[in-house]
Amino acid sequence: MLFNSTSFLLFFPIVTIIYFLLPSKGRTLWLLAASYYFYMSWNVKYAVLILTSTVITYVSGILIERFRDKSLVIVRSSFVLCLLSNLSILFVFKYLNFAISTLHLSLKPLSLLLPVGISFYTFQALGYVIDVYRGTTTAEKNFVKYALFVSFYPQLVAGPIERSTNLLNQISVVPDKTRRELLNYQRICEGLSLMLWGMFMKLAIADRIGTLVDTIFDNYYRHGRCALIIGAVGFGIQIYCDFGSYSAIAIGSAKVMGFSLMDNFKAPYFATSITDFWRRWHVSLSIWFRDYLYIPLGGNRKGTIRKMINLLITFLVSGLWHGAAWTFVLWGLLHGIYHVIESLLKPVWRKICSRFDVNTNNFGYRFSKIAITFVLVDFAWIFFRTKTVGEAFYYIKRMVMIPDYWMVSGDALYSLGLSSRQFHLLILSLLLLLFVDLIYQKKKLRFDEWIFTQWTPFRVVFLALLLMWVIVFGSYGPGFSSRQFIYFQF
């Protein structure tokens, strides 16, 4: 069930209204049933996988806590078996065929459909078990509450990857609130406005620019420098608006019901460095890898060389998490190399700025850093988007060597999948996106938070116009096939 589908437009209000009407004792169970229905709308059989992961991590958490001071063997065995079993399921469904082809094993590839969101809910469940093992959170004894934590439908299939200290704690408190507490007018309106903003990002920008990106990347061997640069930049915008829209709708729908999910995107293309970019992009995954991989590897505590190695390992694994292909591995490696170079050059650059009295607070300096960061990130997206490593390098080769300056003159630009009207609608939508991200950059206010600080008539008119824009100019309708969110494949 896609957020940008008529099914969800029926599902969400029905689930939410019944949730509000139910007595407190039935709300958690109702949300759990709704979450499994939501997940089974893709594939009924794969609900068994998420249930299996839920049972294993639930039992492991209880065993770890119960025998913490009694039997170290049971604690460690439960922890290791839990990790191995969950990662084995993930490996079989996501990486086995990749391993078979990479290692040239004499095995027939399995024809398995990748379960939607398996990487997300697996990491969320494993994060809980690791926290219980470390003693930073207590094991949840109520299976229904824990099962809802793993399968909570707003963020189930594409995040944010929540921590037990946030979402699980809320599941133990929020559904027990009085009906009057749940029916908070401003909170509900803020959640709905954030969902509307997510729909705008998806239907007005991501799906529209996706047509242009597909046209260029599917025919990259026919294009030259300008078209390929447009394709790379377009994909950078597409994946931000596509993934950012899912997070906005997820956070907004959870907020309507009284739950607070972590922000997953913080105006990432205003980042002034690669390190800053990863503090703003897919924040929940960045924090997960930092806490559960980078720091356990030693982080930056064991010298410069070890820090560099830890960074490379972390980003290699991050690349592999995104997909079972060498293109994703190279994408992750490239970001790891960016981090290593940035870490090594940072003290040198500080000395240069100090020596020549460079004003690092002026607009020109900051804009240059933003532009350089965007170029580096966008270059790496080429590997993320292309199907093979060979395609990626040939794409880059043509982008560097084949000029096509006529592409940005006359009507040539409108031969890339979007008509003149569609292209102009895209530009106007991007200007609004820039405006909202500038607000976050300056005031650190998310869209729903900012809009409710405004004068009421302005807020009503702004939201009404935004809704009209989505309805009138969104990419949907006869002859249009709803685009699945890009991160569903991960």
C-alpha positions in Angstrom: 0.0 0.0 0.0 1.7 3.2 -1.2 1.2 6.5 0.7 0.4 8.1 -2.7 -2.5 5.7 -3.4 -6.2 5.9 -3.0 -6.0 2.8 -0.8 -4.0 4.7 1.8 -6.3 7.7 1.5 -9.0 5.3 2.8 -6.8 3.3 5.1 -5.4 6.2 7.1 -8.6 8.0 8.2 -10.4 4.7 8.9 -7.5 3.4 11.1 -7.0 6.8 12.8 -10.7 7.4 13.6 -11.2 3.9 15.0 -8.0 4.4 17.0 -9.4 7.5 18.6 -12.8 6.0 19.3 -11.5 2.8 20.9 -11.0 2.5 24.7 -7.3 2.7 25.7 -7.0 -1.0 26.2 -7.8 -1.8 22.5 -5.7 0.9 20.8 -2.4 -0.9 20.7 -3.9 -4.1 19.4 -5.8 -2.2 16.8 -2.7 -0.4 15.6 -0.8 -3.7 15.5 -3.6 -5.3 13.3 -3.6 -2.3 11.1 0.2 -2.4 10.7 0.1 -6.0 9.7 -2.7 -5.4 7.2 -0.7 -2.5 5.8 2.4 -4.7 5.4 0.5 -7.7 4.0 -1.0 -5.5 1.3 2.3 -6.1 -0.6 2.7 -9.8 0.1 0.8 -11.8 2.6 3.4 -14.5 2.9 6.2 -12.2 4.0 4.3 -11.1 7.1 5.7 -14.4 8.4 9.2 -12.9 8.1 8.5 -9.8 10.2 6.7 -12.0 12.7 9.6 -14.3 12.9 12.0 -11.5 13.5 9.7 -10.0 16.1 9.4 -13.3 18.0 13.2 -13.9 18.0 14.2 -10.5 19.1 11.4 -10.4 21.7 12.4 -13.7 23.3 16.1 -12.7 23.1 15.5 -9.4 24.9 13.7 -11.2 27.7 16.4 -13.9 28.1 19.2 -11.4 28.0 17.6 -9.3 30.8 16.5 -12.3 32.9 19.9 -14.0 32.9 22.1 -11.0 32.9 23.3 -11.6 36.5 22.8 -15.4 36.5 24.4 -16.9 33.4 26.7 -15.1 31.0 26.6 -18.1 28.7 22.8 -17.8 28.2 23.1 -14.0 27.7 25.8 -14.2 25.1 24.3 -17.2 23.4 20.9 -15.5 23.1 22.5 -12.3 21.8 24.6 -14.0 19.2 21.9 -16.4 18.0 19.5 -13.4 17.7 22.0 -11.5 15.5 22.8 -14.5 13.4 19.2 -15.6 12.8 18.0 -12.1 11.8 21.0 -11.3 9.7 20.7 -14.8 8.0 17.1 -14.0 7.0 18.3 -10.7 5.6 21.2 -12.3 3.8 19.1 -15.0 2.2 16.4 -12.7 0.8 18.7 -9.7 0.0 22.3 -10.9 -0.6 22.4 -14.6 -1.4 22.0 -14.2 -5.2 24.6 -11.4 -5.1 27.0 -13.7 -3.2 26.4 -16.5 -5.7 27.1 -14.3 -8.7 30.1 -12.6 -7.1 31.8 -15.7 -5.9 30.8 -17.6 -9.0 29.3 -20.4 -7.0 27.8 -23.4 -8.8 24.4 -22.7 -7.4 21.2 -21.7 -9.1 20.1 -18.2 -8.1 16.9 -18.2 -6.0 13.8 -16.5 -7.5 12.9 -14.6 -4.3 11.0 -11.4 -4.1 12.8 -8.9 -1.8 10.4 -8.3 1.1 9.5 -4.6 1.4 11.3 -2.8 4.2 13.2 -5.9 5.4 16.4 -3.9 6.0 14.5 -1.2 8.0 12.6 -3.5 10.4 15.5 -5.9 10.8 17.8 -3.0 11.9 15.2 -1.6 14.2 14.6 -4.9 15.9 18.4 -5.6 16.2 19.0 -2.1 17.6 16.5 -2.9 20.4 18.3 -6.2 21.2 21.7 -4.5 21.3 20.3 -1.8 23.6 18.9 -4.5 26.0 22.3 -6.4 25.8 24.1 -3.1 26.7 21.7 -2.4 29.5 20.6 1.0 28.0 17.0 -0.1 27.8 14.8 -2.6 29.5 13.3 -5.6 27.8 9.6 -5.2 26.8 7.5 -7.9 28.4 4.3 -7.1 26.5 4.5 -8.9 23.2 1.7 -6.8 21.6 3.5 -3.5 22.4 6.8 -4.9 21.2 5.3 -6.3 18.0 3.8 -2.8 17.3 7.3 -1.3 17.8 8.7 -3.5 15.1 5.8 -3.1 12.7 4.4 0.4 13.4 2.9 1.1 9.9 3.9 4.7 9.3 7.6 4.0 9.4 7.6 0.2 8.8 8.8 0.0 5.2 11.1 3.0 4.8 11.9 4.4 8.2 12.8 6.4 10.1 14.6 3.5 11.9 13.4 4.2 15.4 15.1 3.4 18.7 13.3 1.6 21.5 14.1 4.5 23.8 11.8 6.7 21.7 9.1 4.7 19.9 8.7 1.7 22.2 8.5 4.0 25.2 5.8 6.0 23.5 3.8 2.8 22.6 3.7 2.1 26.3 2.3 5.6 27.1 0.5 7.2 24.1 -2.4 4.7 23.5 -3.3 4.9 27.2 -4.0 8.7 27.1 -7.5 9.9 27.4 -9.5 10.6 24.3 -9.3 14.3 25.0 -5.5 14.2 25.2 -5.3 12.3 21.9 -7.7 14.7 20.2 -5.3 17.6 20.3 -6.4 20.0 17.5 -3.1 21.7 16.9 -1.1 18.4 16.9 -3.5 16.7 14.5 -3.4 19.7 12.2 0.4 19.9 12.3 0.6 16.2 11.4 -1.9 16.6 8.5 0.1 19.6 7.2 3.3 17.6 7.3 1.6 14.8 5.4 0.4 17.3 2.8 4.0 18.6 2.5 5.2 15.0 1.9 2.6 14.5 -0.8 3.8 17.7 -2.4 7.4 16.5 -2.4 6.4 13.2 -3.9 3.7 14.1 -6.4 4.8 17.5 -7.5 8.6 17.0 -7.5 9.9 13.5 -7.1 7.5 11.7 -9.5 7.7 14.5 -12.1 11.5 14.9 -12.1 11.7 11.1 -12.1 10.4 11.0 -15.6 13.2 13.3 -16.7 15.8 11.2 -14.8 14.6 7.9 -16.2 14.7 9.3 -19.8 18.3 10.4 -19.4 19.6 7.4 -17.4 17.8 4.9 -19.6 19.5 6.5 -22.7 22.7 7.8 -21.2 24.7 6.4 -24.1 23.0 8.8 -26.4 23.6 12.0 -24.4 26.4 14.3 -23.6 27.7 16.6 -20.9 24.8 18.9 -20.2 22.0 16.2 -20.4 24.0 13.9 -18.2 24.7 16.6 -15.6 21.0 17.4 -15.6 20.2 13.7 -15.1 22.7 13.4 -12.2 21.4 16.6 -10.5 17.8 15.5 -11.2 18.4 12.2 -9.5 19.9 13.9 -6.5 16.7 16.0 -6.2 14.4 13.0 -7.0 15.9 10.7 -4.3 15.8 13.5 -1.7 12.1 14.4 -2.4 11.1 10.8 -2.8 12.7 9.6 0.4 12.0 12.9 2.2 8.4 12.7 1.3 8.0 9.2 2.7 9.6 10.4 6.0 7.4 13.5 6.1 4.2 11.4 5.6 5.4 8.8 8.1 6.2 11.4 10.8 3.0 13.4 10.0 0.7 10.4 10.2 2.3 9.2 13.4 2.0 12.7 14.9 -1.8 12.7 14.1 -2.1 9.7 16.3 0.1 11.2 19.1 3.4 9.6 18.3 6.7 11.6 17.7 9.2 10.0 15.3 12.7 11.3 14.8 13.4 13.8 11.9 15.1 11.9 9.1 16.1 14.8 6.8 17.4 18.2 7.8 17.8 20.2 4.6 20.7 17.9 3.5 21.6 19.9 0.4 22.5 22.9 2.6 25.3 20.8 4.1 28.7 22.5 4.1 30.7 19.2 4.3 30.3 15.5 3.7 30.2 15.0 7.5 27.5 17.6 7.8 25.6 16.0 4.9 25.4 12.7 6.9 24.1 14.6 9.9 21.2 15.7 7.8 20.6 12.8 5.4 18.8 9.6 6.5 19.6 10.6 10.0 18.2 7.5 11.6 20.4 5.2 9.6 23.5 7.4 10.2 22.9 7.3 13.9 22.3 3.5 13.8 25.6 2.9 12.0 27.4 5.3 14.3 26.1 3.7 17.5 26.1 0.0 16.5 29.1 -0.2 14.1 31.5 2.8 14.0 31.8 3.2 17.7 32.1 -0.5 18.5 34.8 -0.7 15.9 36.7 1.8 17.9 35.4 5.0 16.4 38.1 7.7 16.6 39.5 6.5 19.9 42.3 4.4 18.5 44.4 6.7 16.4 44.1 8.3 13.0 44.7 5.2 10.9 42.2 3.1 12.8 39.7 5.9 12.5 40.1 6.0 8.7 39.7 2.2 8.5 36.6 2.4 10.7 35.1 5.1 8.5 35.7 3.1 5.3 34.2 -0.1 6.9 31.1 1.8 8.1 30.4 3.3 4.7 31.1 0.1 2.8 28.5 -1.6 5.0 26.1 1.3 4.6 26.5 1.0 0.8 25.8 -2.8 1.0 22.8 -2.1 3.3 21.3 0.0 0.5 21.5 -2.8 -2.1 23.1 -6.1 -3.2 25.1 -4.7 -6.1 28.7 -3.4 -6.6 27.3 0.0 -7.5 26.0 0.5 -4.0 29.3 -0.8 -2.5 31.2 1.8 -4.6 28.7 4.5 -3.6 29.4 3.7 0.0 33.1 3.4 -0.5 33.2 6.8 -2.3 31.5 8.4 0.7 33.9 6.7 3.0 36.8 8.1 1.0 35.2 11.6 1.1 35.1 11.3 4.9 38.7 10.2 5.1 40.0 13.0 2.9 37.9 15.6 4.7 39.1 14.4 8.1 42.7 14.6 7.0 42.4 18.0 5.3 40.3 19.7 8.0 43.3 20.7 10.3 45.3 21.8 7.3 42.5 23.9 6.0 42.0 25.5 9.4 45.6 26.5 9.5 45.4 28.0 6.0 42.2 30.0 6.9 43.9 31.2 10.1 47.1 32.1 8.3 45.5 34.1 5.6 42.7 35.5 7.8 39.9 34.0 5.8 36.4 35.0 6.9 34.6 31.7 7.2 31.3 33.3 8.2 30.6 35.2 5.0 28.0 34.1 2.4 30.5 33.5 -0.3 32.6 31.1 1.8 29.6 29.1 3.0 28.0 29.0 -0.4 31.2 27.6 -1.9 31.3 24.9 0.7 27.6 24.0 0.0 28.2 23.9 -3.7 31.3 21.7 -3.4 29.5 19.3 -1.1 26.5 19.1 -3.4 28.8 18.3 -6.4 30.6 15.5 -4.5 27.3 14.0 -3.2 25.7 14.3 -6.6 28.7 12.7 -8.3 28.3 9.7 -6.0 24.6 9.4 -6.8 25.6 8.3 -10.3 26.8 5.0 -8.9 23.7 4.7 -6.8 21.4 5.2 -9.8 23.1 3.2 -12.6 22.5 -0.5 -12.9 26.2 -1.6 -13.2 29.6 -0.3 -12.4 30.4 -0.2 -16.2 27.4 1.9 -16.8 28.4 4.3 -14.1 31.9 4.8 -15.5 30.6 5.2 -19.1 28.1 7.7 -17.9 30.9 9.7 -16.2 33.1 9.4 -19.3 30.4 10.8 -21.6 29.6 13.5 -19.1 33.3 14.6 -19.2 34.1 14.1 -22.9 31.0 14.6 -25.0 29.8 18.2 -25.2 26.2 18.9 -26.0 25.7 22.6 -25.2 22.8 22.8 -27.6 20.8 20.8 -25.0 20.3 23.9 -22.9 19.3 26.2 -25.8 16.0 26.4 -27.7 13.5 23.6 -27.1 16.1 20.7 -26.8 15.6 20.6 -23.1 12.0 19.6 -23.5 13.1 16.4 -25.3 14.2 14.8 -22.0 10.8 13.5 -21.0 9.1 16.7 -19.7 7.1 19.1 -21.8 7.6 22.8 -21.5 4.6 23.0 -19.2 5.7 20.1 -17.0 9.2 21.6 -16.8 8.0 25.0 -15.7 5.7 23.3 -13.0 8.8 21.5 -11.8 10.8 24.7 -11.5 8.0 26.4 -9.5 7.7 23.4 -7.2 11.5 23.4 -6.7 11.4 27.0 -5.7 8.9 26.2 -3.0 11.1 23.3 -1.8 14.1 25.7 -1.6 12.0 28.2 0.4 10.9 25.5 2.9 14.5 24.1 3.3 15.8 27.7 3.7 13.4 28.1 6.6 14.7 24.9 8.2 18.3 26.0 7.6 17.7 29.4 9.2 15.2 28.7 11.9 15.6 24.9 12.4 11.8 24.5 12.1 10.2 21.6 10.2 7.4 22.5 7.8 4.6 21.7 10.2 6.3 23.5 13.0 6.9 26.6 10.9 3.5 26.9 9.3 1.8 26.9 12.7 4.0 29.9 13.8 2.4 32.0 11.1 -0.7 34.3 11.1 -3.8 32.1 10.9 -5.2 33.5 7.6 -1.8 33.2 5.9 -1.5 29.6 7.2 -5.0 28.6 5.9 -4.4 30.2 2.5 -0.9 28.7 2.2 -2.1 25.2 3.0 -5.1 25.5 0.8 -3.0 26.6 -2.2 -0.5 23.7 -1.4 -3.4 21.2 -1.5 -4.7 22.7 -4.7 -1.2 22.5 -6.2 -1.0 18.8 -5.3 -4.5 18.0 -6.6 -4.2 20.0 -9.9 -0.5 19.6 -10.7 0.5 16.4 -9.0 1.8 13.5 -11.1 -1.1 11.1 -11.1 -4.4 10.4 -12.9 -5.3 8.5 -16.1 -2.4 7.0 -17.9 -0.1 7.6 -14.9 1.3 4.7 -12.8 2.0 5.6 -9.2 5.8 5.4 -8.6 6.9 3.2 -5.8 9.1 5.0 -3.2 12.7 4.4 -4.1 13.8 3.2 -0.7 11.1 0.4 -0.7 13.8 -1.7 -2.5 16.1 -1.5 0.5 
